[in-house]
């Protein structure tokens, strides 16, 4: 298969990028790869909303910039923060033009406040903002005849000079695998965009979708693309302790923004003793405080008390949360809700420039899989969808310029080799993949989670090496399957995360190593 532009990932970043291309260059052929159906992405699970300055009577760009810098522990790229904040309002208006609805009070946006923000500035659709965005973008993307959708396909590897025996330092597309047929196809492209999301599945508890196995990062690593900031994994403070249908359910920070309070095993409010902003402190502080209370009590969770919130606000703003609590026989209006921190957002990723381009020509990375410098050592709440909007626009504009530059010939792309592999995998190996994945998640959760120490990181590296050797053996001797692809990526990203954590000698943002304390 040959196309002009290949977008790998169908969340807000990939879809917004594709819409931009479709609007500006309808003659270009563009293919979007979705790991599951188009609806299944991390975007759809975003409850809170988009952090955008819209009430200029009370708020300002400078306030948002400073809030972002403070949350990021001063490790953000101020220039990037500035243009993302200032361009956010324009990009939000485009979403509205594309048919996306946000809650309003008459003509003004209904704004909520989340941890680390000095003002109310979160634009939202109740507590299902991500779902509203995802569904609306899917409707929009289907109106472009030049955009082809390939669902239920997963990235295997990027096509580079290694495959073509050329020396252009360039990406030429990707090999992807059908999730159902387990067949690998080659897609040659002039421009390739990674919008593959994060790495939440490296941990036992994550608010991410099952797709979040670090596919883009793993493939980029094998293509020798530089990664930065991988130790900065943000744990959302309040995920429902009990899983629903095997998945961890996020309880939005907006609940605490409306007055919800955290209580320990003894029913005592504890956040005021950790930070002046209490429940609305930056997420790294709230998550560590909860983890500390859990450690002290021996009980595997703390409680979130919804009762200080007006019942009308609960019903109107948090219907999804109420519905999911009901599934496990909990009623937030009367019950204390057991919550636990869960892996939520990767602040690091594939290093890109201010237009989303990586160090490999023709390869862009947008959204959670990228490291732009916006988040620094800790993401400010609801800045992630904002980053996706701004960088998908910038990447689209930049790639339209680059696609007009001198590129390899059409025959070059046609002659890229097909994938060669074994045709068989045993049931025994399939079972082993599941066991290795569970073992990796346990290692990462216990030794590379919210709290770390030098010995634990070394033990994690040694234990991961055994998983790597087993994974390599399966990969080399068996037919490639979705499960093998995911495990291979998870091992690669876990290794990088451990090594970069060992090199980090200061506690900053979401990163905390007990041995770094003076």
N, C-alpha and C positions, 0 to 999 in steps of 0.2 A: 504494500500500500504506500502511495506517495501523496503528500499533502504539503501545502505551503507552511502552515503553522500547526503544531501539535500542542494541545493543552492537556496536561496530565493532572486530573483532579477537578471536581465539579462543585466545590464550595463557592463562597462569595467571591474569592479571588479569581478563580478560573473562569467563572461565568461572567463576572464584570469585565475581565480582560477580553473575553470572546465577544461580548456585546459591543465593546468599543471598536474592535476590529470589524465586526459585521456592519456597524454604522458607517465607518469611515472608508472601508475597502471591501465592498460587497463582492468584488471579483476574485478575492483571494479564497482559496480552499482552506478551511480550518476544521480540524478534528478534535473533539473533546473525549478524553478517556475518563470514565467514571468507574470507580472500583466496585460499587454495587449499583443500585438504581440511582438516578440523578438526585433523588431527594435525600439519600443517606450520606451526610457529611457532618463534620463538626459544626458547620454553620447552623444547621437546623436545631442544634441543642443549645445555642446561645440564648439564654433567657433575658439577660439584662438589657442590652441595647448598644447604641453607638454613642460614644462620648464626643459631642460636637458643641462648640460655643454657638448658641443661638439667641440667648437673652442678653443682649449687649448692655442693658440697663444695670444688671447686677454682675454679669460675667464679662470676661475679656480673654483674648488670645494669650496675653501674658500670664494670667492666672492658670490657664490650662497648661501652658508650657512649664511653669514652675511646679505645678502639681505632678506633671510627668517626670520632671528631673528629680524631684524629691523621692517619688516612689521608686525610680530607677537607681536610687542611691548615688546619684551624680555620675553614673556610668553611661548615660545616654549621650548620643551625638546631638548636641544642641541645635545644630543647623538642620538636621533631619526632623527633630521634634518641632521646630519652628514651621517648616513648610508643611508638615503633615497636619498640624493644628490649623494653620491658616487656610489650607486647601480643603479641609474637611467639610465646610459648609457647602461649597460648590458641589462636591461629590454627593453629599446627602440630597441636594435638590435634584440631582440626576436620578437617584434612586426613586424619588417621588414621581418624577416624570415617567419613569419606567413602570409605575403602577403599584409601588410599595406604600403601604399605609402605616402611619405612626399615630399614636394616641395624641389627641389634642384637647385643650380647654378652649372651646370656641375656635378662634383663629390661631392661637398660640400652641406650640408643642407642650404636651404634658411631660415635664422633666422630673427625673428621679435623681437621687444622690447615692453614690457608692463610695466605698472605702478609698481614702486618699484624695478625694475631690473636695475642693474648697467651696464649690457651688453646685447647685442642681444643674446638670447639663446632659443627663443621659436620655437620649431620644429612644423611645421604645414602642412596642406593640404588646401591651399587657406584660405577661411573663413568657411570651413566645415569639420574641422579636426575630430570632434566627429562623424559625419556621416560616414566618411571614415573608422574610427576605428570600429564603430558598425557593419557596413555592412561586413567588412572583418572578424571580429571575429565570426559573425554568420555563414559565409561560412565555417570557420575553425571548429567550434563546431559541425557542421552537419557531419563531417567526422569521428566522434567517435561513434562506434556502442554501446558502454557501457553508453553513455550519452543520457538520455531521456528528452525531452522538454515538459513542460506542460504550454501552453500559456493561457492567459485570466483567471488566477487564482490568488487570493490575500490572503496574510497571515491574519489569524484570530487571532491565539494565538500559542505560543510555548508550546510544551508538556514538562512538568516538573514533579518534585516529587509530586506536588499538584494533578496532574491527575492520577499518578500511585501509590500514597500512599507509596512511597519509600523514602529513606533518603540518596540519593547519591549526592545531590547538582549538578544535571546533567540535560542537555537538551536531550530529546529523539525524537526530530522531531518537527512537527507542524501540526496544523489544518489549512486547506486552503479552500477558498470558490470559487466555479465556478462563474465567473462574469455573465454568461448567464443563467445557470440553477439555480443559487443561492443555490446550494447544497454544503454541507461541507464534505470534505474527510479528513481522517487521514493519514498522511505520517510519519511512524516511521523511524528514522535514527540514526546511530551511531555518525555521525558528522553533525551539522547544521551550515550553513553559512548565515548570514544576509548581503545582499548587496542591500539594499532597497532604497538607495538614501536619499534625504533630506526632508525638511519640508516647502518648499516654498509656498505651498497652504494654509498655515496659514495666509498669507497676501493677500491683494486685488490685488497687482501687483507683479508678480513673473516671472522670466525667466525660472523657472522649468516647467517640464511637468505636466499634470494633475495627474500623478501618485504620486506626491511628497506630500503625506499626513502623513508622519511620521510613516508608518506602522511598520517598524522594531523597532523604538524607543518605540512606544506605547506598542508593544508586549513584548519587553525587560523590560520595566517599570513594567508591570503586572507580569513578571517573577522575579521581584526584582533584576534586574541587574542594576549596578550603572551607572549613567549618569553624564557627566561633561561638563562644558563650554557651556551650552545651550544659555546663553544670547548673545553669540558671533555670531550673524547672520550678514553675510556680504551682504550688498546691492550693487548690481552692479550699478555704477553711471549712465550708459547710456543705458536705455531700451527705445524703441520707445514708445512715449506717447500714440498714438492711437493703440488699439489692432487690431490684424489681425485674423479674424475668431474666436474672443473671447480669443485669446492668446496674451500674452505680448512677443514682439520680442526683443531679445538682439542685441545691436550694439557693436561689439567686441571692447575691449580696444586697439587692434592693430590699429584701425582707428586713435586713438590719438597718438599711437606710430609712425604713418607715417606722423603726422603733423596736424591732426584735432584739432580744438580748440573749447572751450566752451564759449558761449555768453549768457548774461542774457536777460531779456525782453526788455531792451533798446538797444540791439545789441552790448553791451560792453563785451570785454573779462574780466573775473573776477578771474580765477584761480591763476595768479601770485601774487595776494594780499593775498592768503591763504597759499601758500606753494612755496618754491624755485623751486620745480620740476614741478610746474604748473599742466598741464593736466595729467602728468605722476607721480603725487604724489600717495602714497598708496591709495587703493580704499576707505578706511574708510574716509579719508580726502576729497577726491573728492566728495563722496556721501553726506557728511555733508555740504560741501560748496555749492553744488547744492541745497540741501534742504533749506539752509539758504537764498540763492538767491530767491528761490520760495516763501519763507515766506515773504521776504521783498517786492517783487513785487506784490504778490497776484495772479500772473499768475501761473497756475498749472504745468508749465514746463519751462525748459531753452532750449537753442538751441545748437546743435552740427554743426559746420561749417566744411564741407569736402573740401571746395574750395582751401585751401592751399596745398592739396595733388595732386600730378601729376595724370592726368586723366588715363594714362596707368596703374599706380599702382592701382587706384580705380577699373578699369575694370578687371585687372588680379588677384588681391588679394581679392577683396570683391564682387564677383558676387552675392552671396546670399543676402547680404545687399542691393545692388542695386535693385535686383529683388523684395524684400519685400517692399522696399520703394515705388516702382512703383505701387504695389497693392493698395496703398492709395494715389496715384496721387502725389507723391513727387519724386523729382529728386535731389539727393545729389550733383550733379555737379553744380546745380544752386540754389537750395533751402536750407535755413536753416532748419535743421531737429529737430523737437521738441522731447526732451528726458526727462526722469524722472528716479530717482533711483528705483530699484525693488529688492525685496528679491531674493537672488541669491545662497548663499552657507551657510550651517550651519557648522561653524568651530568646534563646540562641537559635542557631541554625546555619543554613548555607549563606556564607557571606556574599552580599550583593552591594552594588553601588547605588547611587541615588535614583537610578532608573530600573532597579531590580535585576540588572544583569550580573551574572557570576563572572568568575575569572576564565570560564570556558566560553569562547565565542559562540553566539547563537543559542545560549542557554540562559534562561531567566528563572528566577525563583520568587514567588509571591506568596504572601500570607504567612502562616505559622511556620512553614518549613524554612523560611528565610531569616537571616539576621540583617536587619537594616540599620540598627543603632537606635531605633526609637525606644525600645523598652529598657535598655541597659541591663541592670542586674535584677529588675523586677518590673513586670508590666503593671501600669496603672489600669484599674478596672475599666472595661469597655473601650480601651484603646485598640484592641485587636481588630475589630471590624472596621474601625476607622483606618488603621494601617492598610488593610486589604483594599479598601476603596481607593485610597490615594495612590498606592503603589501599583494596583492593577491598571489604573489610568496611565501612570507614568511609564510603566513597562510596555503598554500597548502603543503609546505614541513613539517610544524609542525603538521598538522592534519594527515598526512600519518604516522608520528611517533605515534601519540596518538591513532590512530585506531587499532594499534597493541597491545595496553595495555589491561589489563583485563577490559572487558566491561560486562554489563548484558547479560544474555543468549538470544538466538534467541527466545525462547518461551516468554520471558519478552516483547520483542518488538511486538510480535504477539498479545499479550493480552492487549495492551494499549487500553483503551476504546474509542469507537466511540463518536462523538459529539452528544449531545441530545439537541433538541430545539423545539420551537413552529413552526407551519406550516403556519402561516398567518400573513400578514401585510397589512394594509388598505392603500388606495390611500391618505387618509388624513395624515397618518404618513409619507408616502413618501414625500409629499409636505413639511411637517414640517422639515424633515431632510435638505432639500435645504435651507429653511429659517434660520435654526440654523447655518448652515455652513457659510452663508453670514454674519450673525451677528457676528460670531466668527472672521471672517476675518476682519471685520470693527474694532472690539475691538483691535485686535492685530496690525493693521496698524496704528491706531490713538494713541494708548497708550503704545504699546510695539515695536514701530518701530525704525526709525533712532534716534529720540530724545525721551527721556523718562523723567518723573519726579515721585517723590515718591507718590504723590496723584493719578496720572494716573495709576500707577501700582496697587495700592490698589483698585481703581475703577474697573480695569480690572479683578482682582481676584474675586471681588464680582459679577460682571456681568457674568463671566465665570461659577461661581457656579450654576447659574440658567440654563445655557446651559447644564452643566453637569447633573443636576437633570432631565431635559427633555430627554437628551440622555440616561441616565440610565433607565428611565421609558420605552422608546421605546425598548431598548435592552432587558429588562427583560420580556416584555409582547408580543413581536412580533417575527416573523421569522427573522433570521439574514440575512441581505442583504449586498451587497457591500457598499451601501451608509451608512448604520449603522456602518459597520466596519471602514470606513474612518473617519466618524465623531467622533467615539469613540477614535480613535488614535489621531486625531487632538486636542480633548479636553485634553487628557492626556499630550501630549507634550506641549500644550499651558500653562497648569497649571505649569508644571515643569519649563518652560521658565520664567514665571512670578515670581515664587518663587525664582529661582536662581538669577533673576534680582534684586529682592528686597534685597537679601543678598549681592549683589556686591556694595561695598562702594567706588570704585574708577572708574574713567573714563579711560578706557584703550582699545586700539585697536578700534574695531567697536562698543564698548559699550559706550553710552553717556547718563548720567542722569544729567539734569540741576541742581538738588539739591546736586550733588556731587562736584560741583564747589565751591572752597573755597572763 
